[in-house]
Every structure is written in structure tokens, then in C-alpha cells.
Amino acid sequence: MKSVILSSVLPLAVVVSTTAGLVEKAFAAEPDKQFFQSVEGKWVGPGEIVAGKYKGTKFTCSFTGSTPDGK
């Protein structure tokens, strides 16, 4: 079960955590910046893997995202 969680949640966590830093540096167009700042906050809820070996596996997760100070 641990590998299911890691294989489904870890990629999303990586995307969420790197998006704030990379998007602002590489693609910091004002509309993009406004969008990503508007989706900051906490997300808690169910999810389901939609492709691959674990397709159909349901999970629940909790993420908190914010822009680091000075960004």
C-alpha cells in the first residue's frame, strides 16, 4: 500500500512543490503568476489513479501549498 501512495501522490507533490519555484523563474508571465497564487492553500480530498498498473485505486490525501517568502 505504501508503494501505491508513493506512486500516486509523490509525483503530484513534486509537481506542486516545484511549480511555485520554477514557474515564477522560467515562465513568470503575470497571468501565470496570478493563477498560481490564486490556487495556493490547502487541499484535502479523495483521489483515484486513472491510468497504469494501479488504475482505479482510490486514496485520500492532504496538501498545503504556499509561495515561499521573497518570491
Buried (B, 14 or more C-beta within 10 A) or exposed (E): EEEBBEBBBEEEBEEBEEBBEEBBEEEEEEEBBEEBEEEEEEEEEEBEBEEEEBEEBEBEBEBEBEEEEEE
